[in-house]
Structures are given as C-alpha cells and as structure tokens.
Amino acid sequence: MADIVDAVYTSLRQSLSVTESAQLKGWSFTEGACSTSGARILLVKQPAVAPTGGQMCIASLLLVSVFLKNANPHLMTLHDDLVRWGVNPRTFTGQYEPQISLQVTQEDWNALVGMAGNAYDAYVGSVYFIVAYQMERVLLPNASAVDVDNAAAALVTKANNACHVELLKSVLQDGVDHAPKDTWGYYTSGDGGDELARLTSLGGC
C-alpha cells in the first residue's frame, strides 16, 4: 500500500505547476496510525519544525477499508471459483493451469482474473483522490473544505483522466452509520458526516 501511495504521489506531482511543486518540497507521505490519542483521525497534516516540509499521513485503516470495500466481493468470488476448480488460492499466480481446462476456457479465465484486476484499479483510483486531498491541504492551507475537495478533484482528473470517490464515500458512510462521531474523523474529530456530504455534492467525480 505504501508503494501505491508513493506512485500516486509521484504521478500527481507531475501535474503540478512549478510553483506548486516548490510548495510541496520537503513534504512526504507516511501510512500508519496518524493519531495516537483521542479520536482516530484518518488524514493528518503535520508541519515540520523546519521552515519547509512536513509530513502528510494517511491512516492505514482508511487505505485497508477502501481496498476491502471494493475488493471483497470480487476476491471472494475468485477464491470460491479457484477452490471449485481445484486450484489452491494460497499459491494462485494468475496463470491458466492445465488441470482446469475441462472446467473453464482460457477466455473465461481471463475474464475472471480481470475482475480481480479491476478491483485493484478502482482502489488505486480512490487513493488518487485521498492523496490529492492531502496535497491540496498543503497547497491551499487557508481554503475552505469545499475548495480543498474541488481542487483535489481537479488535480486527480488532470493526472489520472478521471476522478472517483464512490469507494471513499462508502467507507465514510460505514463510519457514520456504525461509529460514534467522537471516536473518529476524516481530518478533524467528528467531521465524517460533513465530508461525506461534501463528496456527495462534489462536481467532477
């Protein structure tokens, strides 16, 4: 997951202006427990003591939740199919093995493996927005939450030709439905519902 975040960050930075790139000089991403006391915050911006640079943190909880929200149905189906065809899911490599040729064609096999790949692609698309959002919080430190969301959507669209927040919205909705507001937040304690509303009305994604 850290490799994906780094790759997305590199891609997004290539779409910035020279001035914007300079603003992000010295800033880096980390993944893990972004907050250690009080409410669990999913996205934290921690300026460094030095004049420039700092740390943008994405909670591992958020990355894993977004991945599982999308991947579970596809991966569960693939797992069950592999077992049914006599392929060990633990040693699965994606190759079309001879022993399954009487049960599934090469074409169908490619389609099934492709479904799992699509789950991965959708996950990466969601990570684009999450990373872009953190970048825009650095680039636009005094902007409103709405403006930061809109700027993130525009940056993702420029870098990735598309913007998708449905998985992120679904994860935030789960939090709103099942977790007390004072135990978590998107970037401040208890703001999950507010961010969800902003993403629901976000243009371009």
Secondary structure, DSSP 8 states (H G I E B T S, - for coil): -HHHHHHHHHHHHTTS-HHHHHHTTTEEEEEE-S--SSSEESEEEEE-SSSS-EEEEEEHHHHHHHHHHHHHHHHHHHHHHHHHTT--GGG--S---GGGTTTS-HHHHHHHHHHHHHHHHHHHHHHHHHHHHHHHHHH-TTS-HHHHHHHHHHHHHHHHS----HHHHHHHHHHHHHS-GGGEESSSBT-HHHHHHHHHT-TT-
